[in-house]
């Protein structure tokens, strides 16, 4: 995980082996302002010689279904 630049979290019933389904769900279950986070700091870049560290950023996307208690009332379904 230390080399990952982006991580997208989806619900367990999403078939992540089907990129079309996974991206459709991910892009339709997010509110970018609420569900996308960026972090800045040191990251290891495997392309640089000897694993040199440099400043970088990482992004996390919460593409899980939201609960009513989270203020989300729209029904989210997997495309059929």
C-alpha positions as a Markdown table, in Angstrom:
| # | Residue | x | y | z |
|---|---|---|---|---|
| 1 | Unk | 0.0 | 0.0 | 0.0 |
| 2 | Unk | 2.9 | 2.4 | 0.5 |
| 3 | Unk | 3.4 | 2.6 | -3.3 |
| 4 | Unk | -0.3 | 3.2 | -4.0 |
| 5 | Unk | -1.2 | 6.7 | -5.3 |
| 6 | Unk | -4.9 | 6.2 | -5.4 |
| 7 | Unk | -7.3 | 3.8 | -3.5 |
| 8 | Unk | -11.0 | 3.4 | -4.3 |
| 9 | Unk | -13.2 | 1.7 | -1.7 |
| 10 | Unk | -16.4 | 0.1 | -2.9 |
| 11 | Unk | -19.0 | -2.2 | -1.2 |
| 12 | Unk | -18.3 | -5.9 | -1.1 |
| 13 | Unk | -21.1 | -6.8 | -3.6 |
| 14 | Unk | -19.3 | -4.8 | -6.4 |
| 15 | Unk | -17.4 | -7.0 | -8.9 |
| 16 | Unk | -14.0 | -5.3 | -8.9 |
| 17 | Unk | -12.8 | -7.7 | -11.6 |
| 18 | Unk | -15.2 | -6.0 | -14.0 |
| 19 | Unk | -13.7 | -2.5 | -14.6 |
| 20 | Unk | -16.9 | -1.1 | -16.2 |
| 21 | Unk | -19.0 | -2.1 | -13.2 |
| 22 | Unk | -16.5 | -1.0 | -10.6 |
| 23 | Unk | -15.9 | 2.4 | -12.2 |
| 24 | Unk | -19.7 | 3.0 | -12.9 |
| 25 | Unk | -20.5 | 2.3 | -9.2 |
| 26 | Unk | -17.5 | 4.3 | -8.0 |
| 27 | Unk | -18.3 | 7.4 | -10.1 |
| 28 | Unk | -22.0 | 7.2 | -9.3 |
| 29 | Unk | -21.7 | 6.7 | -5.5 |
| 30 | Unk | -19.4 | 9.7 | -4.7 |
| 31 | Unk | -19.8 | 13.3 | -3.9 |
| 32 | Unk | -16.3 | 14.6 | -4.7 |
| 33 | Unk | -16.4 | 17.2 | -1.9 |
| 34 | Unk | -17.3 | 14.7 | 0.7 |
| 35 | Unk | -15.8 | 11.4 | -0.5 |
| 36 | Unk | -12.4 | 12.3 | -1.9 |
| 37 | Unk | -9.4 | 12.9 | 0.3 |
| 38 | Unk | -5.9 | 14.0 | -0.5 |
| 39 | Unk | -2.8 | 13.6 | 1.6 |
| 40 | Unk | 0.6 | 15.2 | 1.1 |
| 41 | Unk | 3.8 | 14.0 | 2.4 |
| 42 | Unk | 6.7 | 11.7 | 1.8 |
| 43 | Unk | 6.1 | 8.8 | -0.7 |
| 44 | Unk | 8.5 | 6.2 | -2.0 |
| 45 | Unk | 8.7 | 6.2 | -5.8 |
| 46 | Unk | 9.8 | 2.9 | -7.2 |
| 47 | Unk | 11.0 | 4.4 | -10.4 |
| 48 | Unk | 13.8 | 6.5 | -8.8 |
| 49 | Unk | 17.2 | 4.9 | -8.1 |
| 50 | Unk | 17.6 | 3.1 | -4.8 |
| 51 | Unk | 14.0 | 3.8 | -3.8 |
| 52 | Unk | 14.7 | 7.5 | -3.1 |
| 53 | Unk | 11.9 | 9.4 | -1.3 |
| 54 | Unk | 10.3 | 12.5 | -2.6 |
| 55 | Unk | 7.3 | 14.6 | -1.8 |
| 56 | Unk | 4.1 | 13.4 | -3.2 |
| 57 | Unk | 0.4 | 13.1 | -2.8 |
| 58 | Unk | -2.1 | 10.3 | -2.4 |
| 59 | Unk | -5.9 | 10.2 | -3.0 |
| 60 | Unk | -8.6 | 8.1 | -1.3 |
| 61 | Unk | -12.1 | 7.7 | -2.7 |
| 62 | Unk | -15.0 | 6.4 | -0.6 |
| 63 | Unk | -17.4 | 4.9 | -3.2 |
| 64 | Unk | -19.4 | 2.9 | -0.7 |
| 65 | Unk | -23.2 | 3.3 | -0.4 |
| 66 | Unk | -24.0 | 6.1 | 2.1 |
| 67 | Unk | -26.4 | 5.7 | 5.0 |
| 68 | Unk | -29.3 | 7.9 | 5.7 |
| 69 | Unk | -27.5 | 8.8 | 9.0 |
| 70 | Unk | -24.8 | 10.3 | 6.9 |
| 71 | Unk | -27.3 | 12.6 | 5.2 |
| 72 | Unk | -27.5 | 10.7 | 2.0 |
| 73 | Unk | -31.0 | 9.8 | 0.9 |
| 74 | Unk | -30.6 | 8.9 | -2.8 |
| 75 | Unk | -30.9 | 5.2 | -3.6 |
| 76 | Unk | -27.7 | 3.7 | -5.1 |
| 77 | Unk | -27.9 | 0.6 | -7.2 |
| 78 | Unk | -25.5 | -1.4 | -9.3 |
| 79 | Unk | -26.2 | -1.0 | -13.0 |
| 80 | Unk | -27.8 | -4.0 | -14.5 |
